[in-house]
Amino acid sequence: MNKNKKLRNFYISMVVLFAVVVTISTAVLTFAIINRCEKYMLSNTSALVSADATQLTLNINSHLDGIEGNVALMFADDEFTEYDSANSGLDEYDKIKIESSIASRIVDLGALENYSDFCVVYSNDNTVGWKSKTTQSLYSKGGIYDDMCSYISDENKQSGWKFGVKDNFDRMYYVKRYNQNAVIIASFYTRELERTFEYPEELRGMTVRLVDDIGNTVYSSNTEEIGSKIPEDQIEYINNENELSVITESSIINTGRCKNGWTVMCIVSRDDMMKEFNSLRNFAFTVSAIVLVIVLSIIVTLLRRLSKPMDGYVEDLSEKATIDDLSGTLNRRAYEEIATKQLAEHKDKNYAFIMLDIDFFKSINDTLGHDCGDEIISRMGKLLSNHFIESEEIKPIIGRIGGDEFTVFISLNNENSENSVTDLMQKLLESFLTEFAKERETIPLSLSGGVAFYNEELSSYQKLYMAADSALYKSKENGKNQFTVYKGEDSNE
């Protein structure tokens, strides 16, 4: 009896001891794994945000370079540069003639840009070029020349950038000294920066800001912040010449320094970032509790071997592939996304949509093998990349949409570009025959194509795709080794 009692007490003691050990071990292990995962996630997110801040800074610098470069073209004519509106030595006819030429030059340079203001301002406040109503109202009482001169912060380049002119926060100004008594000003709406501030889907909760040298928010993905001062505890980040990467109790902050002294700030809230992780952590605790109950139940019954399954969960953060490995061109999804976005954002342009298919390609795989077929696909990708080269007339996007089918989406920049596309297609057919002359000794390889041009009827990616595909089918049906331009269901040429 006493032996049984002692044995029972021994079992109870072992069960309690083992339960304590298992509970403590499970808790320690769970917290260790979660803590390690949290640090890993913070580190990786910070690296991703830092890379994005660097890229956005490069984008901003490129945008600023474009504007500064455009303004610099105003210095090409010495007669314009030396002209002074306040010089009373010139007769009225000469003044009108020169100012008309300067205005015409400004129109030529600014025609393709979304400038709000692009003009020359002289010391007598006379303005040549276009000046927005907003700027006119800001300086209805004069003083624009003196004010703009005060914004020249770079003495070497005699230029400067300014945001918040007279508390107007919907545009930013670039000022450059034109001559001793004149400056050039160019301004554009800050909302134009929206296309520059694009960031990965993985960072969809990130706040992105462009901040000037005194802490004003020039642009923000949170539009309510534009024109306001950044928080006081973040001022120190814009006064640092170098890029910063900081993890605080509440945020992950990365900065990039723009060429004009302004700062790109990328801020991710730790609470927002950790929402998904918190769900994972709660799930891990739940699993650990369930496992602990199971283990204790097994120990109490003493009828089964102690077992404790342990599952690990690793979050896979991967970027969408955009390049087709075999051909080196865009894959189908990336090609469709880029072309669709281009159509949506620039509806006023002309476009050509080209479908291409290698005739008798199946015979290559059947006769010469799939390795030879893969090599032909690779060479076809290089042939297209070397043939459709970006120029003033065309801007091509090349993709492989499956098998031996390729497609080219072209942005056309002038009225004669359609003729350029048909010329390119004819030369492509000839280049194809030359490139694959050796293979043609065995298989009569050729290339068939279909071309559809953007219009009111064909105004979407899907419609252009279907039209070009229909034209390609006509080329195949009419004997291959040719291309067809889509003119409607019943009248392709």
Secondary structure, DSSP 8 states (H G I E B T S, - for coil): -HHHHHHHHHHHHHHHHHHHHHHHHHHHHHHHHHHHHHHHHHHHHHHHHHHHHHHHHHHHHHHHHHHHHHHHGGGG-HHHHH--TT-TTS-HHHHHHHHHHHHHHHHHHHTTS--SEEEEEETTS-EEEE--HHHHHHTTTS-HHHHHHTT--BTTTTEEEEEEETTEEEEEEEEEEEETTEEEEEEEEGGGGGGT----GGGTT-EEEEE-TTSBEEEESSGGGTTSB--GGGHHHHT-SS--EEE-SSEEEEEEE-TTS-EEEEEEEHHHHHHHHHHHHHHHHHHHHHHHHHHHHHHHHT-S------------------B-TTTSSB-HHHHHHHHHHHHHH-TTSEEEEEEEEEETHHHHHHHT-HHHHHHHHHHHHHHHHHHS---SSEEEEEEEEETTEEEEEEEE-STTHHHHHHHHHHHHHHHHHHHTHHHHTTS--EEEEEEEE--SSS-SHHHHHHHHHHHHHHHHHTTSSSEEE---TT---
